[in-house]
Amino acid sequence: MDNYLIKTLACNKQARIFFVENTELIRTVCNHHKMNKLLRAALGTTVSIASMISGTLKGTERISLKIRTRNHQYGIFADTDSTGNVRGYISDELLNAPSDELDHLSIEQLIGAKGCIQITKDIGMNNLFTGITDMPHRNIVDDISYYYKQSEQTTSYFSVNIAFDEKNEVVSSRGIMAQLLPGAPARLIHRIKKIISQNLSYMKDPANEGAMEELSQSMFKDIDVVGIQPVRLFCGCSKELLFPMLYSLDQEELVNAYENNKLLEIVCNVCGEKYTFDTNEIESLI
């Protein structure tokens, strides 16, 4: 498996700790040509967190994660199900924001003082539970931990490490999620964080293939692997679903494409899949 989640129990079964290797997934999700390093880091972090949260789901449960920045038109989205199907995207307003506005921002500056997190859990049969918190840390990772503490009273810790090359392309993406189970002492999370921080350099190095398998076995003395599942990009888009987007084009543009026998192309903003429409399909709109 190129992208996978390792689920474990550790610390005398008082904590569940998940390890994710999702380099190929994050590289694909962040492949949009309009994304600079800032947007790739923000989206990659959000999707990595969703990848790990998938390990907490059962049956038909789904989680949708929405992050709103200081400008509430600027959104970062991800969702996942219990089988590791993950997708994520950035709102059109943020994707098309002027480069001179974003190029010199950090994630903390992008989120700002008015950032918020909304997580919706679908447990099936139209039963939805939604929680919303602010983002006091302004870095997404620690803010998700804050969300779980405030909204679900679950002590959690996330570590996401995405490495880029000189062209700002993703070369490595790995993460760890730890949650205390009922009855565990609150101080245990600090020991877990310390152990993880001592191994970050090994986890961050793209040259260390199989790093997460090794860390899942060696990081804690009493650790049991309870499952390994794939995580994969799954959008669910199709040519039929995107066809209505042609209606948003100017009539003159449609006529020009038809008369000049040109193909029109629409790109899914979630997964980047490209769909082309020929003159017969364009004619049906004219």
C-alpha positions as CSV (number, residue, x, y, z in Angstrom):
1,M,0.0,0.0,0.0
2,D,1.4,3.4,-1.0
3,N,-0.9,5.2,1.4
4,Y,-2.0,3.5,4.6
5,L,-3.1,4.1,8.2
6,I,-1.7,2.0,11.1
7,K,-4.0,1.8,14.1
8,T,-2.5,0.8,17.4
9,L,-3.2,0.7,21.2
10,A,-0.4,1.8,23.5
11,C,0.5,2.9,27.0
12,N,-1.1,0.0,28.7
13,K,-4.1,0.3,26.3
14,Q,-4.9,3.8,27.6
15,A,-4.4,5.5,24.3
16,R,-5.0,4.9,20.6
17,I,-2.2,6.1,18.3
18,F,-2.5,6.2,14.6
19,F,0.3,6.5,12.1
20,V,-0.3,7.6,8.5
21,E,1.9,7.5,5.4
22,N,0.0,9.4,2.7
23,T,2.7,11.0,0.5
24,E,1.1,10.0,-2.8
25,L,-2.4,11.1,-1.7
26,I,-1.3,14.5,-0.5
27,R,0.9,15.0,-3.6
28,T,-2.2,14.3,-5.8
29,V,-4.6,16.5,-3.7
30,C,-2.1,19.4,-3.8
31,N,-1.3,19.2,-7.5
32,H,-3.4,22.1,-8.7
33,H,-1.3,24.6,-10.6
34,K,-2.8,27.6,-8.8
35,M,-1.6,26.4,-5.4
36,N,1.5,28.0,-3.9
37,K,3.4,26.4,-1.0
38,L,1.1,28.0,1.6
39,L,-2.1,26.6,0.1
40,R,-0.5,23.2,-0.4
41,A,0.7,23.1,3.2
42,A,-2.8,24.2,4.5
43,L,-4.7,21.7,2.4
44,G,-2.2,18.9,2.8
45,T,-2.4,19.3,6.6
46,T,-6.2,19.3,6.6
47,V,-6.4,16.2,4.4
48,S,-3.8,14.4,6.5
49,I,-5.8,15.0,9.6
50,A,-8.9,13.7,7.9
51,S,-6.9,10.6,6.8
52,M,-6.1,9.9,10.5
53,I,-9.6,10.6,11.8
54,S,-10.9,8.0,9.4
55,G,-9.5,5.4,11.7
56,T,-12.0,6.5,14.4
57,L,-15.0,5.9,12.2
58,K,-17.2,2.8,12.0
59,G,-19.6,1.4,9.4
60,T,-21.1,4.1,7.3
61,E,-19.9,7.0,9.4
62,R,-18.4,10.0,7.7
63,I,-16.6,13.1,8.9
64,S,-16.6,16.5,7.1
65,L,-14.0,19.0,8.2
66,K,-14.3,22.7,7.3
67,I,-11.8,25.4,8.1
68,R,-12.7,29.1,7.6
69,T,-9.9,31.7,7.8
70,R,-10.0,35.4,8.8
71,N,-11.7,35.9,5.4
72,H,-14.7,33.6,5.7
73,Q,-14.9,33.3,2.0
74,Y,-11.5,31.5,2.2
75,G,-12.2,27.9,3.1
76,I,-10.3,24.6,3.3
77,F,-12.4,21.4,3.2
78,A,-11.8,17.7,3.7
79,D,-14.0,14.7,4.3
80,T,-13.5,11.0,4.9
81,D,-15.3,7.7,5.6
82,S,-14.5,4.7,7.7
83,T,-12.8,2.8,4.9
84,G,-10.2,5.5,4.3
85,N,-11.7,7.3,1.3
86,V,-10.5,10.8,1.6
87,R,-10.9,14.0,-0.5
88,G,-10.2,17.7,0.1
89,Y,-10.2,21.0,-1.7
90,I,-9.8,24.7,-1.3
91,S,-12.6,27.2,-2.0
92,D,-12.6,29.0,-5.3
93,E,-12.2,32.3,-3.5
94,L,-9.0,31.2,-1.8
95,L,-7.7,29.4,-4.8
96,N,-8.1,32.4,-7.0
97,A,-7.0,35.0,-4.4
98,P,-4.3,37.4,-5.7
99,S,-0.8,35.9,-5.4
100,D,0.5,39.1,-3.9
101,E,-2.0,38.7,-1.1
102,L,-0.9,35.1,-0.3
103,D,2.7,34.8,-1.2
104,H,4.1,36.3,2.0
105,L,1.6,34.8,4.4
106,S,2.2,32.0,6.9
107,I,-0.6,29.6,7.8
108,E,-1.0,31.5,11.1
109,Q,-1.5,34.8,9.2
110,L,-3.9,33.2,6.7
111,I,-6.1,31.9,9.5
112,G,-6.0,35.0,11.6
113,A,-8.0,35.9,14.6
114,K,-11.4,34.9,13.1
115,G,-10.6,31.4,12.0
116,C,-12.9,28.6,13.0
117,I,-13.2,24.8,12.6
118,Q,-16.5,23.0,11.9
119,I,-16.6,19.2,12.0
120,T,-19.8,17.4,11.0
121,K,-20.1,13.7,11.8
122,D,-22.7,11.7,9.8
123,I,-23.5,8.4,11.7
124,G,-26.1,7.4,9.1
125,M,-29.8,7.6,8.8
126,N,-29.6,11.4,8.4
127,N,-28.1,11.7,12.0
128,L,-25.7,14.6,11.8
129,F,-23.7,16.1,14.7
130,T,-21.8,19.3,14.2
131,G,-19.3,21.1,16.4
132,I,-17.7,24.5,15.9
133,T,-14.7,26.0,17.7
134,D,-12.4,28.9,17.2
135,M,-8.7,28.5,16.3
136,P,-6.6,29.9,19.1
137,H,-3.4,28.3,17.8
138,R,-3.9,29.4,14.1
139,N,-1.9,26.4,12.8
140,I,-4.7,23.8,12.0
141,V,-2.9,20.9,13.8
142,D,-3.1,22.2,17.3
143,D,-6.5,23.7,16.6
144,I,-7.9,20.3,15.8
145,S,-6.6,19.0,19.1
146,Y,-8.3,22.0,20.7
147,Y,-11.6,21.2,18.9
148,Y,-11.6,17.6,20.2
149,K,-10.9,18.8,23.8
150,Q,-13.6,21.5,23.7
151,S,-16.3,19.8,21.5
152,E,-15.9,16.1,22.4
153,Q,-14.0,16.2,25.7
154,T,-11.4,13.9,24.1
155,T,-7.7,14.7,24.8
156,S,-5.9,14.4,21.5
157,Y,-2.6,15.3,19.8
158,F,-1.8,15.5,16.1
159,S,1.5,15.8,14.4
160,V,1.6,16.4,10.6
161,N,4.8,16.6,8.7
162,I,4.8,17.6,5.0
163,A,8.1,18.1,3.2
164,F,8.5,20.1,0.0
165,D,11.3,20.2,-2.6
166,E,12.8,23.4,-4.2
167,K,9.8,23.6,-6.6
168,N,7.3,23.5,-3.7
169,E,6.2,20.0,-4.7
170,V,5.2,17.5,-1.9
171,V,8.0,14.9,-1.4
172,S,6.8,13.4,1.9
173,S,3.7,13.4,4.0
174,R,3.4,11.6,7.3
175,G,1.4,12.0,10.5
176,I,0.6,10.7,14.0
177,M,-2.6,11.1,15.9
178,A,-3.0,10.1,19.6
179,Q,-6.1,10.1,21.7
180,L,-6.5,9.2,25.3
181,L,-9.1,6.6,26.0
182,P,-11.6,6.8,28.9
183,G,-10.0,6.4,32.3
184,A,-6.5,7.4,31.1
185,P,-4.7,10.1,33.2
186,A,-4.6,13.5,31.6
187,R,-0.8,13.7,32.1
188,L,-0.3,10.8,29.7
189,I,-0.8,12.9,26.6
190,H,2.3,14.9,27.6
191,R,4.5,11.8,27.7
192,I,3.1,10.7,24.4
193,K,3.9,14.1,22.9
194,K,7.4,14.0,24.2
195,I,8.1,10.6,22.7
196,I,6.7,11.7,19.3
197,S,8.8,14.9,19.3
198,Q,11.9,12.8,20.0
199,N,11.3,10.9,16.8
200,L,10.2,13.7,14.5
201,S,13.5,14.0,12.6
202,Y,13.3,10.4,11.5
203,M,9.6,10.8,10.5
204,K,10.4,14.0,8.5
205,D,13.2,12.5,6.4
206,P,11.7,11.5,3.0
207,A,14.6,9.1,2.6
208,N,13.4,6.9,5.4
209,E,11.1,4.6,3.5
210,G,8.8,2.6,5.7
211,A,9.3,5.1,8.5
212,M,5.8,4.8,9.9
213,E,5.9,1.0,10.1
214,E,9.2,1.2,12.0
215,L,8.0,4.0,14.3
216,S,4.7,2.2,15.1
217,Q,6.7,-0.7,16.4
218,S,9.6,1.0,18.1
219,M,8.3,4.3,19.5
220,F,6.4,2.8,22.4
221,K,7.4,-0.3,24.4
222,D,3.9,-1.6,25.0
223,I,2.2,-1.1,21.6
224,D,-0.2,-3.4,19.8
225,V,-1.1,-3.0,16.1
226,V,-4.9,-3.5,15.9
227,G,-5.3,-2.8,12.2
228,I,-3.9,-1.4,8.9
229,Q,-6.1,0.1,6.3
230,P,-5.5,2.0,3.1
231,V,-6.2,5.7,2.7
232,R,-7.0,6.8,-0.8
233,L,-8.3,9.8,-2.8
234,F,-11.9,9.2,-3.8
235,C,-13.9,12.1,-5.1
236,G,-16.9,10.5,-6.7
237,C,-17.0,13.1,-9.6
238,S,-18.1,12.2,-13.1
239,K,-18.6,13.8,-16.5
240,E,-22.3,13.6,-15.9
241,L,-22.1,15.4,-12.6
242,L,-19.9,18.2,-14.0
243,F,-22.0,18.7,-17.2
244,P,-24.3,21.3,-15.6
245,M,-21.2,23.5,-15.1
246,L,-21.2,24.2,-18.8
247,Y,-24.4,26.2,-18.2
248,S,-22.3,28.7,-16.3
249,L,-20.3,29.6,-19.4
250,D,-21.2,32.5,-21.6
251,Q,-23.5,31.7,-24.5
252,E,-21.1,33.4,-26.9
253,E,-18.2,31.1,-25.7
254,L,-20.4,28.0,-26.2
255,V,-21.3,29.1,-29.7
256,N,-17.7,29.9,-30.6
257,A,-16.6,26.5,-29.4
258,Y,-19.3,24.8,-31.4
259,E,-18.7,26.7,-34.6
260,N,-14.9,26.2,-34.5
261,N,-15.2,22.5,-33.5
262,K,-13.4,23.1,-30.2
263,L,-13.4,20.9,-27.1
264,L,-14.3,22.4,-23.8
265,E,-12.6,21.2,-20.7
266,I,-13.8,21.3,-17.1
267,V,-11.6,20.3,-14.2
268,C,-13.0,19.0,-10.9
269,N,-11.7,21.3,-8.2
270,V,-11.7,18.4,-5.7
271,C,-9.5,15.8,-7.3
272,G,-8.2,17.6,-10.4
273,E,-9.8,15.1,-12.9
274,K,-10.2,16.7,-16.3
275,Y,-13.4,16.1,-18.5
276,T,-13.7,17.2,-22.1
277,F,-17.0,18.0,-23.9
278,D,-17.3,17.7,-27.7
279,T,-19.4,19.7,-30.2
280,N,-22.3,17.4,-29.9
281,E,-22.5,17.9,-26.2
282,I,-22.0,21.7,-26.6
283,E,-24.8,21.8,-29.2
284,S,-27.3,20.3,-26.8
285,L,-26.7,23.4,-24.6
286,I,-27.1,25.9,-27.4
